Amino acid sequence: MLERRITFYCGEAGLPSYQLNQLKKLTSYFQAQVELFNVRQLTRAPVSQTLKMLALANKPYALCQLIIKGHDAELANLVLTDFIAQYALSLAQFSPPELFKLNFPVTSIGVGVGDKADTIAQLSQMLVAQQAITSEQQPALQQALLDRETISATVMGPQIALPHVMHESIRQPAMAIVCHQQPIDWGSSRGNINRAIAMILPKPPPKAVIMAFAQFSKCLLNDDYCLALSLAQQPQDLKALVIEALR
């Protein structure tokens, strides 16, 4: 079934009831099922259920997705994108406040080639490119990530791997993501993955960092959240989904 997703932030007042009713009316014109997914709450509901929608979209600056499935998904996506542009905020219009310094530019999200070892090598090189680590540190960091995988494969949820390491040489938390067009074997009974999210932390990490990444790990146990990550095609969508889970 054809599926499209629109990722956006609610405005300062969320999406009030009259806007949700307008959204409900718009979706009725298409042969498509449309749901609203609140990323922070990890909850979704059909747009036809206004009361449930109010509970999901009434928070200021909540990160949400419209999930559109069906024969008319492409056309509905075009119309609903215009609706969101009028009543909500695009990812370019709003940036959530930082809880701590995180080295995670949009350029640290790339397309992967090769197997698990190739992916970890690519992730470590991306961390060098974004100046999270030096080229001298890269071989040791790459090996540390590989060594961590020998303990247990870091597949957290459906199609998502989280290779990670804490090290004394790391000064600031950093992340990088490799996206595979086709799932690759990560050596886990949980199945193959199409997103590898590298996470490097200082040792010892500050309390705020521990709490944020614990929250992120919790989100990765949610199938809806993992599906949103695995289907996201644009770097800005992926970054917004990750940052929201760290808050």
C-alpha positions in Angstrom: 0.0 0.0 0.0 1.3 3.4 -0.9 2.3 5.5 2.1 3.4 9.1 2.5 4.3 11.0 5.7 4.4 14.7 6.5 6.5 15.7 9.5 5.8 19.0 11.2 5.7 20.9 14.5 2.4 22.1 15.9 2.3 25.9 16.5 2.3 27.7 19.8 -1.4 26.8 20.4 -1.1 23.3 18.9 -3.8 22.5 16.4 -7.2 23.8 17.7 -10.4 21.9 17.1 -11.6 24.0 14.2 -8.3 23.2 12.3 -8.6 19.5 13.2 -12.2 19.5 11.8 -11.0 21.1 8.6 -8.3 18.5 8.4 -10.9 15.7 8.9 -13.0 17.2 6.1 -10.0 17.4 3.7 -9.1 13.8 4.3 -12.6 12.6 3.5 -12.1 13.6 -0.1 -9.5 10.9 -0.7 -9.4 7.2 -0.8 -6.7 7.1 1.9 -6.4 6.4 5.6 -4.9 9.3 7.5 -3.5 9.2 11.0 -1.8 11.7 13.3 1.3 10.4 15.1 2.5 12.4 18.1 6.2 11.5 18.3 6.7 12.7 22.0 3.7 10.7 23.2 4.4 7.7 20.8 0.7 7.6 20.1 -1.3 7.8 16.9 -5.0 8.1 16.0 -7.1 8.4 12.9 -7.9 12.0 11.9 -11.6 11.0 11.8 -11.5 10.7 15.7 -11.6 14.3 16.7 -11.4 13.8 20.5 -8.3 11.6 20.2 -6.8 14.1 17.8 -7.3 16.9 20.2 -5.4 14.9 22.9 -2.5 14.4 20.4 -2.3 17.9 18.8 -3.0 20.3 21.6 0.5 20.7 22.9 2.6 23.6 21.7 5.4 22.8 19.3 4.8 19.0 19.5 6.5 17.1 16.7 3.9 15.1 14.7 3.5 13.2 11.5 0.5 12.8 9.2 0.6 9.2 8.0 -1.2 8.8 4.7 -2.0 5.3 3.3 -4.0 4.3 0.3 -4.6 4.7 -3.5 -4.8 8.5 -3.2 -1.9 8.8 -0.8 0.2 10.9 -3.3 -2.6 13.3 -4.1 -3.6 13.6 -0.4 0.0 14.2 0.5 0.1 17.3 -1.8 -3.1 18.7 -0.4 -2.3 18.1 3.2 1.2 19.5 2.8 -0.5 22.8 1.9 -2.7 22.5 4.9 0.2 21.9 7.3 2.1 24.8 5.7 -0.8 27.1 6.5 -1.6 26.0 10.1 1.6 24.4 11.5 5.4 24.8 11.4 7.7 23.1 9.0 11.0 21.6 10.3 12.8 24.7 8.9 10.6 27.1 10.8 11.2 25.7 14.3 14.1 24.2 16.2 13.5 22.8 19.7 15.8 24.1 22.5 18.9 22.1 23.2 19.1 20.3 26.5 22.9 19.9 26.0 25.5 20.4 23.3 25.2 17.6 20.7 27.3 17.4 17.6 24.7 16.2 15.1 24.5 18.3 11.9 22.1 17.3 9.1 25.2 16.5 7.0 26.0 13.6 9.4 23.1 11.7 7.8 24.2 9.7 4.7 23.4 6.8 2.4 25.1 3.5 3.2 26.8 0.9 1.1 28.2 -2.4 2.1 27.8 -4.6 5.2 27.9 -4.1 8.9 31.6 -3.5 9.1 31.5 -1.1 6.2 28.7 0.8 7.9 30.6 1.2 11.1 33.6 2.4 9.2 31.4 4.9 7.3 29.9 6.1 10.6 33.3 6.7 12.2 34.5 8.6 9.1 31.4 10.8 9.2 32.2 11.6 12.8 35.6 12.8 11.7 34.0 14.9 8.9 31.8 16.7 11.4 34.8 17.2 13.7 33.3 15.2 16.5 36.6 13.2 16.6 40.0 13.6 15.0 41.3 11.5 12.2 43.9 10.2 14.7 41.0 9.0 17.0 39.0 7.4 14.2 40.7 3.9 14.0 40.4 3.4 17.8 36.8 4.6 17.8 35.9 2.4 14.9 37.4 -0.6 16.7 35.6 0.3 19.9 32.3 0.3 18.0 33.2 -3.1 16.5 34.2 -4.5 19.8 30.9 -3.4 21.3 29.1 -5.4 18.6 30.9 -8.6 19.7 29.2 -8.4 23.1 25.8 -8.3 21.5 24.4 -6.8 18.3 23.0 -3.4 18.9 19.7 -3.8 17.1 17.2 -1.9 19.3 13.9 -2.1 17.4 12.6 -3.1 14.0 15.2 -2.1 11.3 17.2 0.2 13.7 20.7 -0.4 15.0 22.4 1.8 17.6 26.1 1.2 17.6 27.5 3.2 20.6 30.5 3.7 22.8 31.7 5.8 25.7 35.3 6.9 25.7 37.6 9.2 27.7 38.7 11.0 24.5 35.2 12.1 23.6 34.6 15.7 24.7 31.0 16.2 23.4 28.2 13.8 22.6 27.8 13.2 18.8 25.7 11.2 16.5 25.7 10.1 12.8 23.2 8.1 10.8 23.7 5.8 7.8 20.6 4.9 5.8 20.5 1.8 3.7 18.1 1.5 0.8 17.9 -2.3 1.3 18.1 -3.9 4.8 21.4 -5.4 5.8 22.4 -8.2 8.2 23.4 -6.8 11.6 23.9 -10.2 13.2 20.8 -10.1 15.4 17.9 -12.4 15.9 15.8 -9.2 15.8 16.3 -9.1 12.1 18.0 -6.9 9.5 18.3 -3.1 9.7 18.1 -0.1 7.3 19.1 2.6 9.7 22.4 2.6 11.8 22.5 5.4 14.3 26.0 5.9 15.8 26.2 7.5 19.3 29.4 8.4 21.0 29.5 9.8 24.5 32.1 11.2 26.9 33.2 9.0 29.8 31.8 9.7 32.3 28.8 11.3 30.6 26.9 14.2 32.3 23.6 13.4 33.9 21.6 15.3 31.3 23.2 13.2 28.6 22.5 9.9 30.3 18.9 10.8 30.8 18.5 12.0 27.2 20.0 8.9 25.7 18.1 6.6 28.1 14.9 8.3 26.8 16.1 7.8 23.2 16.7 4.1 23.8 13.2 3.8 25.3 11.7 5.3 22.1 13.6 2.7 20.0 11.6 0.0 21.8 8.5 1.5 20.3 7.5 0.0 16.9 5.8 3.1 15.6 8.8 5.3 16.4 11.2 2.8 14.7 8.9 2.7 11.6 9.0 6.5 11.4 12.8 6.4 11.5 13.1 3.6 8.9 10.7 5.3 6.5 12.1 8.8 6.8 13.8 9.8 3.5 14.9 13.4 4.2 17.8 14.1 6.6 15.9 16.9 8.3 13.0 14.5 9.1 15.4 12.0 10.6 17.2 14.6 12.6 13.9 16.0 14.0 12.7 12.5 15.0 16.0 11.8 16.8 16.1 15.2 18.6 12.5 14.8 19.7 13.3 11.4 21.3 16.2 13.0 23.2 14.1 15.7 24.8 
